[in-house]
Amino acid sequence: MPKKEYLSKLRMFWLWLIHAPFRYWHGNWVHKIVSTIVIAVIILIMLIAGIGEWYISTQSSIPLTYGVSFIPDYAESLGVNPKAAYAALLKIGVRQFRLTSYWSDIEPTKGNYNFSQLDWEFAMANAAHAKIILTVGLRQPRWPECHPPSWVNTAAPLNSWEPELLSFMREVINRYRNNPALEAWQLENEYFLKGFGDCNNFSRSRLINEYDMLKRLDPHHPIILGRSNNAVGFPIGKPTPSIYGISVYKRVWDANVTHRYLEYPYPAWFYGFLAGVQEIYQHKNMIIAEMQAEPWIPDGKTIPEASLAVQNESLNANRLKNRFSFSQATGIKDVIMWGAEYWYYRKIVLHDPSVWNVAKAEFKKNADHDGEYLFHHLNL
Protein backbone atom coordinates (compact mmCIF):
# COMPACT_ATOMS: atom_id res chain seq x y z
CA MET A 1 0.00 0.00 0.00
CA PRO A 2 1.44 3.42 -0.94
CA LYS A 3 2.45 5.57 2.01
CA LYS A 4 0.00 8.35 1.08
CA GLU A 5 -2.92 5.93 0.96
CA TYR A 6 -1.84 4.33 4.22
CA LEU A 7 -1.74 7.72 6.00
CA SER A 8 -5.14 8.60 4.58
CA LYS A 9 -6.69 5.38 5.90
CA LEU A 10 -5.01 5.89 9.26
CA ARG A 11 -6.45 9.41 9.47
CA MET A 12 -9.93 8.12 8.61
CA PHE A 13 -9.64 5.45 11.29
CA TRP A 14 -8.70 7.98 13.96
CA LEU A 15 -11.54 10.27 12.94
CA TRP A 16 -13.95 7.34 13.16
CA LEU A 17 -12.53 6.41 16.56
CA ILE A 18 -12.89 9.95 17.89
CA HIS A 19 -16.45 10.39 16.63
CA ALA A 20 -17.68 6.88 17.52
CA PRO A 21 -18.61 7.78 21.14
CA PHE A 22 -20.59 10.80 19.96
CA ARG A 23 -22.47 8.73 17.38
CA TYR A 24 -23.17 6.13 20.06
CA TRP A 25 -24.45 8.81 22.45
CA HIS A 26 -26.96 10.06 19.88
CA GLY A 27 -28.55 6.64 19.67
CA ASN A 28 -31.49 5.64 21.88
CA TRP A 29 -31.81 6.13 25.67
CA VAL A 30 -29.99 2.84 26.37
CA HIS A 31 -26.93 4.22 24.59
CA LYS A 32 -27.05 7.32 26.78
CA ILE A 33 -27.23 5.26 29.98
CA VAL A 34 -24.34 3.03 28.90
CA SER A 35 -22.26 6.05 27.89
CA THR A 36 -22.93 7.77 31.22
CA ILE A 37 -21.87 4.68 33.15
CA VAL A 38 -18.68 4.28 31.10
CA ILE A 39 -17.76 7.95 31.55
CA ALA A 40 -18.45 7.75 35.31
CA VAL A 41 -16.25 4.64 35.64
CA ILE A 42 -13.41 6.31 33.73
CA ILE A 43 -13.61 9.40 35.93
CA LEU A 44 -13.71 7.24 39.07
CA ILE A 45 -10.64 5.27 38.02
CA MET A 46 -8.80 8.49 37.21
CA LEU A 47 -9.74 9.90 40.64
CA ILE A 48 -8.61 6.74 42.46
CA ALA A 49 -5.35 6.62 40.52
CA GLY A 50 -4.77 10.34 41.12
CA ILE A 51 -5.20 10.04 44.89
CA GLY A 52 -2.98 6.94 44.88
CA GLU A 53 -0.20 8.67 42.98
CA TRP A 54 -0.52 11.76 45.19
CA TYR A 55 -0.11 9.64 48.31
CA ILE A 56 2.87 7.77 46.86
CA SER A 57 4.60 11.08 46.09
CA THR A 58 3.98 12.47 49.60
CA GLN A 59 5.69 9.46 51.18
CA SER A 60 8.77 9.44 48.97
CA SER A 61 11.08 11.02 51.58
CA ILE A 62 10.17 8.55 54.37
CA PRO A 63 12.52 5.55 54.76
CA LEU A 64 11.10 2.16 53.79
CA THR A 65 10.95 -0.43 56.56
CA TYR A 66 10.40 -4.15 56.05
CA GLY A 67 9.42 -6.31 59.01
CA VAL A 68 7.95 -9.78 59.50
CA SER A 69 5.19 -11.39 61.49
CA PHE A 70 6.55 -14.18 63.67
CA ILE A 71 4.50 -16.78 65.55
CA PRO A 72 6.40 -19.52 67.43
CA ASP A 73 3.36 -21.83 67.42
CA TYR A 74 3.25 -21.67 63.63
CA ALA A 75 6.98 -22.30 63.31
CA GLU A 76 6.56 -25.43 65.45
CA SER A 77 3.67 -26.60 63.27
CA LEU A 78 6.05 -26.47 60.30
CA GLY A 79 8.54 -28.65 62.13
CA VAL A 80 11.21 -26.02 62.83
CA ASN A 81 12.69 -24.72 66.06
CA PRO A 82 11.12 -21.29 66.80
CA LYS A 83 14.20 -19.86 68.50
CA ALA A 84 16.43 -21.00 65.65
CA ALA A 85 14.05 -19.49 63.09
CA TYR A 86 13.86 -16.20 65.02
CA ALA A 87 17.65 -16.06 65.36
CA ALA A 88 18.08 -16.76 61.64
CA LEU A 89 15.72 -13.90 60.76
CA LEU A 90 17.72 -11.56 62.98
CA LYS A 91 20.89 -12.75 61.28
CA ILE A 92 19.65 -11.80 57.79
CA GLY A 93 18.77 -8.31 58.99
CA VAL A 94 15.15 -8.38 60.16
CA ARG A 95 14.80 -5.58 62.68
CA GLN A 96 11.04 -5.29 63.04
CA PHE A 97 8.76 -8.08 64.25
CA ARG A 98 5.01 -8.25 64.62
CA LEU A 99 4.45 -10.69 67.50
CA THR A 100 1.36 -12.24 69.06
CA SER A 101 0.18 -12.73 72.64
CA TYR A 102 -2.28 -15.61 72.36
CA TRP A 103 -4.60 -15.78 75.36
CA SER A 104 -4.69 -19.57 75.04
CA ASP A 105 -0.88 -19.79 75.35
CA ILE A 106 -0.30 -17.25 78.11
CA GLU A 107 -3.24 -18.02 80.44
CA PRO A 108 -4.06 -21.70 79.80
CA THR A 109 -5.69 -21.91 83.23
CA LYS A 110 -7.43 -19.00 84.91
CA GLY A 111 -5.07 -16.70 86.76
CA ASN A 112 -1.92 -18.66 85.86
CA TYR A 113 0.27 -16.81 83.36
CA ASN A 114 3.17 -18.10 81.30
CA PHE A 115 5.14 -15.37 79.55
CA SER A 116 8.23 -17.44 78.82
CA GLN A 117 7.70 -17.46 75.05
CA LEU A 118 7.16 -13.72 74.66
CA ASP A 119 9.97 -13.01 77.11
CA TRP A 120 12.60 -14.73 74.98
CA GLU A 121 11.24 -13.05 71.85
CA PHE A 122 11.65 -9.64 73.49
CA ALA A 123 15.05 -10.56 74.93
CA MET A 124 16.43 -11.62 71.54
CA ALA A 125 15.00 -8.50 69.90
CA ASN A 126 16.62 -6.26 72.50
CA ALA A 127 19.97 -7.98 72.06
CA ALA A 128 19.83 -7.23 68.32
CA HIS A 129 18.34 -3.71 68.73
CA ALA A 130 15.19 -4.83 66.89
CA LYS A 131 11.70 -3.41 67.35
CA ILE A 132 8.41 -5.16 68.11
CA ILE A 133 4.77 -4.51 67.25
CA LEU A 134 2.88 -6.59 69.81
CA THR A 135 -0.66 -7.75 69.05
CA VAL A 136 -3.03 -7.87 72.02
CA GLY A 137 -6.63 -8.96 72.38
CA LEU A 138 -8.75 -12.00 71.55
CA ARG A 139 -8.40 -12.00 67.76
CA GLN A 140 -4.79 -12.27 66.62
CA PRO A 141 -3.00 -13.42 63.45
CA ARG A 142 -3.23 -17.07 62.26
CA TRP A 143 -6.08 -19.54 62.28
CA PRO A 144 -8.43 -19.86 64.09
CA GLU A 145 -7.96 -16.05 64.42
CA CYS A 146 -9.60 -15.93 67.86
CA HIS A 147 -7.50 -17.67 70.53
CA PRO A 148 -9.43 -18.04 73.79
CA PRO A 149 -8.23 -20.58 76.38
CA SER A 150 -10.34 -23.69 76.90
CA TRP A 151 -11.84 -22.33 80.11
CA VAL A 152 -13.48 -19.38 78.28
CA ASN A 153 -16.60 -19.67 76.12
CA THR A 154 -16.66 -16.67 73.79
CA ALA A 155 -20.01 -17.84 72.36
CA ALA A 156 -21.57 -16.97 75.72
CA PRO A 157 -22.86 -13.45 76.46
CA LEU A 158 -20.08 -10.87 76.39
CA ASN A 159 -20.49 -9.77 80.01
CA SER A 160 -19.66 -13.31 81.16
CA TRP A 161 -16.11 -13.29 79.75
CA GLU A 162 -15.09 -9.74 78.81
CA PRO A 163 -13.76 -8.97 82.32
CA GLU A 164 -11.43 -11.99 82.07
CA LEU A 165 -10.20 -10.86 78.64
CA LEU A 166 -9.51 -7.33 79.86
CA SER A 167 -7.72 -8.71 82.90
CA PHE A 168 -5.51 -10.85 80.66
CA MET A 169 -4.77 -7.94 78.34
CA ARG A 170 -3.88 -5.77 81.32
CA GLU A 171 -1.25 -8.31 82.38
CA VAL A 172 0.31 -8.32 78.90
CA ILE A 173 0.30 -4.53 78.54
CA ASN A 174 1.79 -3.88 81.97
CA ARG A 175 4.53 -6.47 81.39
CA TYR A 176 5.81 -5.06 78.09
CA ARG A 177 4.81 -1.38 77.96
CA ASN A 178 8.21 -0.22 79.24
CA ASN A 179 10.28 -2.75 77.30
CA PRO A 180 12.84 -0.95 75.08
CA ALA A 181 12.01 -3.21 72.12
CA LEU A 182 8.32 -2.27 72.06
CA GLU A 183 7.57 -0.05 69.08
CA ALA A 184 3.76 -0.16 68.91
CA TRP A 185 0.68 -2.15 69.84
CA GLN A 186 -1.69 -3.78 67.41
CA LEU A 187 -5.15 -4.09 68.94
CA GLU A 188 -6.94 -7.24 67.76
CA ASN A 189 -6.53 -8.28 64.08
CA GLU A 190 -9.03 -7.55 61.29
CA TYR A 191 -11.59 -7.30 64.08
CA PHE A 192 -14.74 -6.91 61.95
CA LEU A 193 -13.86 -9.57 59.34
CA LYS A 194 -16.76 -11.98 59.85
CA GLY A 195 -16.14 -14.19 56.82
CA PHE A 196 -12.88 -15.71 58.06
CA GLY A 197 -11.93 -17.27 61.37
CA ASP A 198 -13.57 -19.08 64.24
CA CYS A 199 -14.87 -16.03 66.11
CA ASN A 200 -18.18 -15.32 67.79
CA ASN A 201 -18.15 -11.72 68.94
CA PHE A 202 -17.74 -8.55 66.84
CA SER A 203 -18.98 -6.00 69.36
CA ARG A 204 -17.74 -2.49 68.65
CA SER A 205 -18.25 -1.61 72.32
CA ARG A 206 -15.76 -4.35 73.30
CA LEU A 207 -13.19 -2.98 70.85
CA ILE A 208 -13.68 0.52 72.27
CA ASN A 209 -13.30 -0.77 75.84
CA GLU A 210 -10.07 -2.54 74.90
CA TYR A 211 -8.75 0.55 73.11
CA ASP A 212 -9.55 2.85 76.03
CA MET A 213 -7.83 0.53 78.49
CA LEU A 214 -4.73 0.17 76.28
CA LYS A 215 -4.52 3.94 75.78
CA ARG A 216 -4.90 4.53 79.50
CA LEU A 217 -2.25 1.99 80.50
CA ASP A 218 0.22 3.08 77.81
CA PRO A 219 -0.37 6.57 76.37
CA HIS A 220 3.09 6.68 74.79
CA HIS A 221 3.19 3.95 72.11
CA PRO A 222 1.17 4.07 68.85
CA ILE A 223 -1.87 1.78 68.53
CA ILE A 224 -2.52 0.04 65.21
CA LEU A 225 -5.92 -1.24 64.11
CA GLY A 226 -6.06 -3.68 61.20
CA ARG A 227 -8.56 -3.61 58.35
CA SER A 228 -9.30 -6.55 56.08
CA ASN A 229 -7.79 -7.34 52.70
CA ASN A 230 -8.73 -5.40 49.55
CA ALA A 231 -11.96 -3.89 50.88
CA VAL A 232 -12.79 -0.51 49.35
CA GLY A 233 -14.59 0.83 52.44
CA PHE A 234 -12.95 3.05 55.03
CA PRO A 235 -12.97 2.89 58.84
CA ILE A 236 -15.22 5.67 60.13
CA GLY A 237 -16.36 4.55 63.59
CA LYS A 238 -14.61 4.56 66.93
CA PRO A 239 -12.03 3.78 68.12
CA THR A 240 -9.66 5.94 66.09
CA PRO A 241 -6.14 4.51 66.38
CA SER A 242 -2.76 6.12 65.81
CA ILE A 243 -2.39 4.25 62.54
CA TYR A 244 -4.20 1.66 60.42
CA GLY A 245 -2.88 -1.61 59.05
CA ILE A 246 -4.05 -3.34 55.89
CA SER A 247 -3.57 -6.92 54.70
CA VAL A 248 -2.52 -7.45 51.09
CA TYR A 249 -3.03 -10.91 49.57
CA LYS A 250 -2.18 -11.26 45.90
CA ARG A 251 -2.73 -14.93 45.01
CA VAL A 252 -5.35 -17.03 46.79
CA TRP A 253 -7.22 -20.27 46.17
CA ASP A 254 -10.88 -19.86 45.21
CA ALA A 255 -12.53 -22.83 46.89
CA ASN A 256 -16.10 -21.72 46.17
CA VAL A 257 -16.54 -21.03 42.44
CA THR A 258 -13.61 -21.60 40.09
CA HIS A 259 -11.50 -23.95 42.25
CA ARG A 260 -8.46 -22.23 40.81
CA TYR A 261 -5.94 -19.69 41.99
CA LEU A 262 -7.19 -16.13 41.87
CA GLU A 263 -4.75 -13.29 41.31
CA TYR A 264 -6.14 -10.04 42.66
CA PRO A 265 -5.88 -7.48 39.85
CA TYR A 266 -5.44 -4.39 42.01
CA PRO A 267 -2.43 -2.27 40.99
CA ALA A 268 -0.05 -0.94 43.64
CA TRP A 269 -1.55 2.56 43.45
CA PHE A 270 -4.90 1.11 44.60
CA TYR A 271 -3.39 0.59 48.06
CA GLY A 272 -1.83 4.03 47.81
CA PHE A 273 -5.37 5.30 47.17
CA LEU A 274 -6.73 3.54 50.28
CA ALA A 275 -3.91 5.00 52.37
CA GLY A 276 -4.33 8.40 50.72
CA VAL A 277 -8.04 8.67 51.49
CA GLN A 278 -7.31 7.66 55.09
CA GLU A 279 -4.70 10.42 55.21
CA ILE A 280 -7.09 13.01 53.78
CA TYR A 281 -10.12 11.97 55.82
CA GLN A 282 -8.60 11.29 59.24
CA HIS A 283 -4.99 12.49 58.98
CA LYS A 284 -4.00 8.92 59.84
CA ASN A 285 -1.54 6.87 57.89
CA MET A 286 -1.40 3.18 57.08
CA ILE A 287 1.05 0.30 57.19
CA ILE A 288 0.86 -3.02 55.38
CA ALA A 289 0.35 -5.27 58.39
CA GLU A 290 0.36 -8.47 56.30
CA MET A 291 1.97 -8.74 52.88
CA GLN A 292 1.36 -12.27 51.57
CA ALA A 293 4.74 -13.98 51.37
CA GLU A 294 3.89 -17.66 51.83
CA PRO A 295 1.87 -20.16 49.75
CA TRP A 296 -1.90 -20.47 49.85
CA ILE A 297 -2.50 -24.21 49.76
CA PRO A 298 -5.69 -25.54 48.07
CA ASP A 299 -8.45 -27.60 49.67
CA GLY A 300 -7.75 -26.54 53.24
CA LYS A 301 -4.47 -28.46 53.48
CA THR A 302 -1.52 -27.27 55.50
CA ILE A 303 1.83 -26.37 53.94
CA PRO A 304 3.61 -29.55 55.17
CA GLU A 305 0.86 -31.59 53.51
CA ALA A 306 1.58 -30.02 50.10
CA SER A 307 4.40 -30.86 47.74
CA LEU A 308 6.97 -28.24 46.82
CA ALA A 309 5.44 -28.11 43.33
CA VAL A 310 2.03 -27.23 44.82
CA GLN A 311 3.62 -24.61 47.07
CA ASN A 312 5.31 -23.04 44.05
CA GLU A 313 1.94 -22.52 42.36
CA SER A 314 1.19 -19.67 44.74
CA LEU A 315 4.67 -18.67 45.97
CA ASN A 316 8.16 -19.25 44.66
CA ALA A 317 11.32 -17.15 44.70
CA ASN A 318 10.27 -15.00 41.76
CA ARG A 319 6.81 -14.34 43.20
CA LEU A 320 8.34 -13.41 46.56
CA LYS A 321 10.65 -10.93 44.87
CA ASN A 322 7.62 -9.44 43.11
CA ARG A 323 5.81 -9.13 46.47
CA PHE A 324 8.64 -7.02 47.83
CA SER A 325 8.58 -4.87 44.68
CA PHE A 326 4.79 -4.55 44.77
CA SER A 327 4.74 -3.46 48.40
CA GLN A 328 7.38 -0.83 47.69
CA ALA A 329 5.33 0.50 44.75
CA THR A 330 2.28 1.15 46.98
CA GLY A 331 4.08 4.06 48.64
CA ILE A 332 3.28 2.61 52.07
CA LYS A 333 6.52 2.77 54.01
CA ASP A 334 6.15 0.16 56.75
CA VAL A 335 5.58 -3.33 55.35
CA ILE A 336 5.20 -6.46 57.49
CA MET A 337 5.83 -9.59 55.45
CA TRP A 338 3.58 -12.59 56.20
CA GLY A 339 5.25 -15.99 56.13
CA ALA A 340 8.81 -15.62 57.43
CA GLU A 341 8.47 -18.90 59.31
CA TYR A 342 7.78 -20.55 55.94
CA TRP A 343 10.95 -19.15 54.39
CA TYR A 344 12.96 -20.85 57.12
CA TYR A 345 10.95 -24.08 56.89
CA ARG A 346 11.53 -24.26 53.15
CA LYS A 347 15.27 -23.76 53.66
CA ILE A 348 15.75 -26.16 56.57
CA VAL A 349 13.11 -28.87 56.04
CA LEU A 350 12.73 -28.87 52.25
CA HIS A 351 16.41 -27.98 51.61
CA ASP A 352 15.36 -25.25 49.17
CA PRO A 353 16.95 -21.89 50.09
CA SER A 354 15.58 -20.00 47.05
CA VAL A 355 12.86 -18.12 48.91
CA TRP A 356 15.10 -17.52 51.92
CA ASN A 357 17.80 -16.03 49.69
CA VAL A 358 15.33 -13.56 48.16
CA ALA A 359 14.28 -12.39 51.62
CA LYS A 360 17.90 -12.20 52.75
CA ALA A 361 18.78 -9.94 49.81
CA GLU A 362 15.80 -7.64 50.42
CA PHE A 363 16.50 -7.23 54.13
CA LYS A 364 20.17 -6.60 53.42
CA LYS A 365 19.15 -3.64 51.24
CA ASN A 366 16.88 -2.43 54.06
CA ALA A 367 19.34 -3.00 56.89
CA ASP A 368 19.55 0.64 58.01
CA HIS A 369 15.86 0.95 58.90
CA ASP A 370 14.00 -0.64 61.81
CA GLY A 371 10.54 0.80 62.12
CA GLU A 372 11.51 4.40 61.45
CA TYR A 373 8.19 4.97 59.67
CA LEU A 374 6.15 4.74 62.85
CA PHE A 375 8.37 7.27 64.59
CA HIS A 376 8.93 9.70 61.72
CA HIS A 377 5.36 10.14 60.48
CA LEU A 378 4.18 13.60 61.49
CA ASN A 379 0.56 12.61 62.17
CA LEU A 380 1.24 10.16 64.98
C-alpha positions in Angstrom: 0.0 0.0 0.0 1.4 3.4 -0.9 2.5 5.6 2.0 0.0 8.3 1.1 -2.9 5.9 1.0 -1.8 4.3 4.2 -1.7 7.7 6.0 -5.1 8.6 4.6 -6.7 5.4 5.9 -5.0 5.9 9.3 -6.5 9.4 9.5 -9.9 8.1 8.6 -9.6 5.4 11.3 -8.7 8.0 14.0 -11.5 10.3 12.9 -13.9 7.3 13.2 -12.5 6.4 16.6 -12.9 9.9 17.9 -16.5 10.4 16.6 -17.7 6.9 17.5 -18.6 7.8 21.1 -20.6 10.8 20.0 -22.5 8.7 17.4 -23.2 6.1 20.1 -24.5 8.8 22.5 -27.0 10.1 19.9 -28.6 6.6 19.7 -31.5 5.6 21.9 -31.8 6.1 25.7 -30.0 2.8 26.4 -26.9 4.2 24.6 -27.1 7.3 26.8 -27.2 5.3 30.0 -24.3 3.0 28.9 -22.3 6.1 27.9 -22.9 7.8 31.2 -21.9 4.7 33.1 -18.7 4.3 31.1 -17.8 8.0 31.5 -18.4 7.8 35.3 -16.3 4.6 35.6 -13.4 6.3 33.7 -13.6 9.4 35.9 -13.7 7.2 39.1 -10.6 5.3 38.0 -8.8 8.5 37.2 -9.7 9.9 40.6 -8.6 6.7 42.5 -5.3 6.6 40.5 -4.8 10.3 41.1 -5.2 10.0 44.9 -3.0 6.9 44.9 -0.2 8.7 43.0 -0.5 11.8 45.2 -0.1 9.6 48.3 2.9 7.8 46.9 4.6 11.1 46.1 4.0 12.5 49.6 5.7 9.5 51.2 8.8 9.4 49.0 11.1 11.0 51.6 10.2 8.5 54.4 12.5 5.5 54.8 11.1 2.2 53.8 10.9 -0.4 56.6 10.4 -4.2 56.0 9.4 -6.3 59.0 8.0 -9.8 59.5 5.2 -11.4 61.5 6.6 -14.2 63.7 4.5 -16.8 65.6 6.4 -19.5 67.4 3.4 -21.8 67.4 3.3 -21.7 63.6 7.0 -22.3 63.3 6.6 -25.4 65.5 3.7 -26.6 63.3 6.1 -26.5 60.3 8.5 -28.6 62.1 11.2 -26.0 62.8 12.7 -24.7 66.1 11.1 -21.3 66.8 14.2 -19.9 68.5 16.4 -21.0 65.6 14.1 -19.5 63.1 13.9 -16.2 65.0 17.7 -16.1 65.4 18.1 -16.8 61.6 15.7 -13.9 60.8 17.7 -11.6 63.0 20.9 -12.7 61.3 19.7 -11.8 57.8 18.8 -8.3 59.0 15.1 -8.4 60.2 14.8 -5.6 62.7 11.0 -5.3 63.0 8.8 -8.1 64.3 5.0 -8.2 64.6 4.5 -10.7 67.5 1.4 -12.2 69.1 0.2 -12.7 72.6 -2.3 -15.6 72.4 -4.6 -15.8 75.4 -4.7 -19.6 75.0 -0.9 -19.8 75.4 -0.3 -17.3 78.1 -3.2 -18.0 80.4 -4.1 -21.7 79.8 -5.7 -21.9 83.2 -7.4 -19.0 84.9 -5.1 -16.7 86.8 -1.9 -18.7 85.9 0.3 -16.8 83.4 3.2 -18.1 81.3 5.1 -15.4 79.5 8.2 -17.4 78.8 7.7 -17.5 75.0 7.2 -13.7 74.7 10.0 -13.0 77.1 12.6 -14.7 75.0 11.2 -13.0 71.8 11.6 -9.6 73.5 15.1 -10.6 74.9 16.4 -11.6 71.5 15.0 -8.5 69.9 16.6 -6.3 72.5 20.0 -8.0 72.1 19.8 -7.2 68.3 18.3 -3.7 68.7 15.2 -4.8 66.9 11.7 -3.4 67.4 8.4 -5.2 68.1 4.8 -4.5 67.2 2.9 -6.6 69.8 -0.7 -7.8 69.0 -3.0 -7.9 72.0 -6.6 -9.0 72.4 -8.7 -12.0 71.6 -8.4 -12.0 67.8 -4.8 -12.3 66.6 -3.0 -13.4 63.5 -3.2 -17.1 62.3 -6.1 -19.5 62.3 -8.4 -19.9 64.1 -8.0 -16.1 64.4 -9.6 -15.9 67.9 -7.5 -17.7 70.5 -9.4 -18.0 73.8 -8.2 -20.6 76.4 -10.3 -23.7 76.9 -11.8 -22.3 80.1 -13.5 -19.4 78.3 -16.6 -19.7 76.1 -16.7 -16.7 73.8 -20.0 -17.8 72.4 -21.6 -17.0 75.7 -22.9 -13.4 76.5 -20.1 -10.9 76.4 -20.5 -9.8 80.0 -19.7 -13.3 81.2 -16.1 -13.3 79.7 -15.1 -9.7 78.8 -13.8 -9.0 82.3 -11.4 -12.0 82.1 -10.2 -10.9 78.6 -9.5 -7.3 79.9 -7.7 -8.7 82.9 -5.5 -10.8 80.7 -4.8 -7.9 78.3 -3.9 -5.8 81.3 -1.2 -8.3 82.4 0.3 -8.3 78.9 0.3 -4.5 78.5 1.8 -3.9 82.0 4.5 -6.5 81.4 5.8 -5.1 78.1 4.8 -1.4 78.0 8.2 -0.2 79.2 10.3 -2.7 77.3 12.8 -1.0 75.1 12.0 -3.2 72.1 8.3 -2.3 72.1 7.6 0.0 69.1 3.8 -0.2 68.9 0.7 -2.2 69.8 -1.7 -3.8 67.4 -5.1 -4.1 68.9 -6.9 -7.2 67.8 -6.5 -8.3 64.1 -9.0 -7.6 61.3 -11.6 -7.3 64.1 -14.7 -6.9 62.0 -13.9 -9.6 59.3 -16.8 -12.0 59.8 -16.1 -14.2 56.8 -12.9 -15.7 58.1 -11.9 -17.3 61.4 -13.6 -19.1 64.2 -14.9 -16.0 66.1 -18.2 -15.3 67.8 -18.2 -11.7 68.9 -17.7 -8.5 66.8 -19.0 -6.0 69.4 -17.7 -2.5 68.7 -18.2 -1.6 72.3 -15.8 -4.3 73.3 -13.2 -3.0 70.9 -13.7 0.5 72.3 -13.3 -0.8 75.8 -10.1 -2.5 74.9 -8.7 0.5 73.1 -9.5 2.8 76.0 -7.8 0.5 78.5 -4.7 0.2 76.3 -4.5 3.9 75.8 -4.9 4.5 79.5 -2.2 2.0 80.5 0.2 3.1 77.8 -0.4 6.6 76.4 3.1 6.7 74.8 3.2 4.0 72.1 1.2 4.1 68.8 -1.9 1.8 68.5 -2.5 0.0 65.2 -5.9 -1.2 64.1 -6.1 -3.7 61.2 -8.6 -3.6 58.3 -9.3 -6.5 56.1 -7.8 -7.3 52.7 -8.7 -5.4 49.5 -12.0 -3.9 50.9 -12.8 -0.5 49.3 -14.6 0.8 52.4 -12.9 3.1 55.0 -13.0 2.9 58.8 -15.2 5.7 60.1 -16.4 4.5 63.6 -14.6 4.6 66.9 -12.0 3.8 68.1 -9.7 5.9 66.1 -6.1 4.5 66.4 -2.8 6.1 65.8 -2.4 4.2 62.5 -4.2 1.7 60.4 -2.9 -1.6 59.1 -4.0 -3.3 55.9 -3.6 -6.9 54.7 -2.5 -7.5 51.1 -3.0 -10.9 49.6 -2.2 -11.3 45.9 -2.7 -14.9 45.0 -5.3 -17.0 46.8 -7.2 -20.3 46.2 -10.9 -19.9 45.2 -12.5 -22.8 46.9 -16.1 -21.7 46.2 -16.5 -21.0 42.4 -13.6 -21.6 40.1 -11.5 -24.0 42.2 -8.5 -22.2 40.8 -5.9 -19.7 42.0 -7.2 -16.1 41.9 -4.8 -13.3 41.3 -6.1 -10.0 42.7 -5.9 -7.5 39.9 -5.4 -4.4 42.0 -2.4 -2.3 41.0 -0.1 -0.9 43.6 -1.5 2.6 43.4 -4.9 1.1 44.6 -3.4 0.6 48.1 -1.8 4.0 47.8 -5.4 5.3 47.2 -6.7 3.5 50.3 -3.9 5.0 52.4 -4.3 8.4 50.7 -8.0 8.7 51.5 -7.3 7.7 55.1 -4.7 10.4 55.2 -7.1 13.0 53.8 -10.1 12.0 55.8 -8.6 11.3 59.2 -5.0 12.5 59.0 -4.0 8.9 59.8 -1.5 6.9 57.9 -1.4 3.2 57.1 1.1 0.3 57.2 0.9 -3.0 55.4 0.4 -5.3 58.4 0.4 -8.5 56.3 2.0 -8.7 52.9 1.4 -12.3 51.6 4.7 -14.0 51.4 3.9 -17.7 51.8 1.9 -20.2 49.8 -1.9 -20.5 49.9 -2.5 -24.2 49.8 -5.7 -25.5 48.1 -8.5 -27.6 49.7 -7.7 -26.5 53.2 -4.5 -28.5 53.5 -1.5 -27.3 55.5 1.8 -26.4 53.9 3.6 -29.5 55.2 0.9 -31.6 53.5 1.6 -30.0 50.1 4.4 -30.9 47.7 7.0 -28.2 46.8 5.4 -28.1 43.3 2.0 -27.2 44.8 3.6 -24.6 47.1 5.3 -23.0 44.1 1.9 -22.5 42.4 1.2 -19.7 44.7 4.7 -18.7 46.0 8.2 -19.3 44.7 11.3 -17.1 44.7 10.3 -15.0 41.8 6.8 -14.3 43.2 8.3 -13.4 46.6 10.7 -10.9 44.9 7.6 -9.4 43.1 5.8 -9.1 46.5 8.6 -7.0 47.8 8.6 -4.9 44.7 4.8 -4.5 44.8 4.7 -3.5 48.4 7.4 -0.8 47.7 5.3 0.5 44.7 2.3 1.1 47.0 4.1 4.1 48.6 3.3 2.6 52.1 6.5 2.8 54.0 6.2 0.2 56.8 5.6 -3.3 55.4 5.2 -6.5 57.5 5.8 -9.6 55.4 3.6 -12.6 56.2 5.2 -16.0 56.1 8.8 -15.6 57.4 8.5 -18.9 59.3 7.8 -20.5 55.9 10.9 -19.2 54.4 13.0 -20.8 57.1 11.0 -24.1 56.9 11.5 -24.3 53.2 15.3 -23.8 53.7 15.7 -26.2 56.6 13.1 -28.9 56.0 12.7 -28.9 52.3 16.4 -28.0 51.6 15.4 -25.3 49.2 16.9 -21.9 50.1 15.6 -20.0 47.0 12.9 -18.1 48.9 15.1 -17.5 51.9 17.8 -16.0 49.7 15.3 -13.6 48.2 14.3 -12.4 51.6 17.9 -12.2 52.7 18.8 -9.9 49.8 15.8 -7.6 50.4 16.5 -7.2 54.1 20.2 -6.6 53.4 19.2 -3.6 51.2 16.9 -2.4 54.1 19.3 -3.0 56.9 19.6 0.6 58.0 15.9 1.0 58.9 14.0 -0.6 61.8 10.5 0.8 62.1 11.5 4.4 61.5 8.2 5.0 59.7 6.1 4.7 62.9 8.4 7.3 64.6 8.9 9.7 61.7 5.4 10.1 60.5 4.2 13.6 61.5 0.6 12.6 62.2 1.2 10.2 65.0 
